Amino acid sequence: MSQQDTESERRYRALFENPFDVVAVLDAVRDAEGAIVDWRYCDANTNWLRAMGRPREQLLGRTVAEPTPERAGALISLYTRVLAPRR
C-alpha cells in the first residue's frame, strides 16, 4: 500500500468512526432481473457494530437477512427506498 493510500485510509477511518454516527456501508444483492433482494454489509463503524451487538467478523460479508432474519424484510425495503431516485 502506498503512502497516499495509507493517508486516504486514515482519513476515511477518522470520518467513518465519528463517535456520534452509526454508519454501515452496504452493497445491493440483486436477482437475475436486477431487483434488490437483500443487502450485504461491506463495512460498519464501531457504533453500528455495538448497535447490532456483533463483532465485525460476524457481520461483514453477510447479508442483512443473515444476522437479523426477523427484521430483514423491513430493513431490505427501507434500504431499497433510500437508494431509489430522489430519496
KESE-944933 format. One record per residue (C-alpha): residue number from 1; residue in one letter; x, y, z. Coordinates in steps of 0.1 Angstrom, whole numbers. Example, Ala and Ser with C-alpha at 12.3 -4.5 7.8 and 13.67 -1.06 7.14 Angstrom:
2
1, a, 123, -45, 78
2, s, 137, -11, 71
//
This chain:
87
1, m, 0, 0, 0
2, s, 14, 34, -10
3, q, 18, 63, 14
4, q, -11, 81, -4
5, d, -33, 50, 0
6, t, -24, 48, 37
7, e, -32, 85, 43
8, s, -65, 81, 24
9, e, -75, 51, 45
10, r, -66, 71, 77
11, r, -88, 100, 67
12, y, -116, 76, 58
13, r, -114, 58, 91
14, a, -113, 92, 110
15, l, -145, 103, 94
16, f, -161, 68, 94
17, e, -155, 63, 131
18, n, -171, 95, 143
19, p, -183, 89, 179
20, f, -217, 104, 172
21, d, -226, 85, 140
22, v, -239, 50, 134
23, v, -226, 41, 99
24, a, -227, 10, 77
25, v, -217, 5, 40
26, l, -240, -19, 22
27, d, -239, -34, -13
28, a, -272, -43, -30
29, v, -277, -80, -37
30, r, -298, -84, -69
31, d, -317, -112, -85
32, a, -313, -122, -122
33, e, -337, -94, -132
34, g, -318, -67, -113
35, a, -343, -63, -84
36, i, -328, -58, -50
37, v, -334, -89, -28
38, d, -310, -82, 1
39, w, -281, -61, 11
40, r, -246, -72, 20
41, y, -225, -55, 48
42, c, -192, -42, 33
43, d, -181, -21, 63
44, a, -195, -8, 96
45, n, -182, 16, 122
46, t, -178, 7, 159
47, n, -212, 23, 168
48, w, -230, 2, 142
49, l, -214, -30, 154
50, r, -223, -20, 190
51, a, -259, -14, 180
52, m, -261, -48, 162
53, g, -244, -65, 192
54, r, -220, -83, 169
55, p, -183, -82, 162
56, r, -170, -71, 128
57, e, -161, -106, 117
58, q, -197, -118, 123
59, l, -213, -90, 102
60, l, -191, -80, 73
61, g, -197, -100, 41
62, r, -230, -112, 54
63, t, -264, -101, 41
64, v, -290, -82, 62
65, a, -311, -113, 63
66, e, -284, -134, 79
67, p, -279, -117, 113
68, t, -315, -103, 116
69, p, -339, -126, 98
70, e, -368, -113, 119
71, r, -363, -77, 106
72, a, -349, -85, 72
73, g, -380, -77, 52
74, a, -385, -43, 67
75, l, -348, -34, 66
76, i, -343, -45, 30
77, s, -374, -25, 20
78, l, -362, 6, 39
79, y, -326, 5, 24
80, t, -340, 0, -11
81, r, -363, 30, -7
82, v, -333, 51, 4
83, l, -314, 41, -27
84, a, -344, 49, -50
85, p, -341, 81, -71
86, r, -348, 114, -54
87, r, -346, 99, -19
//
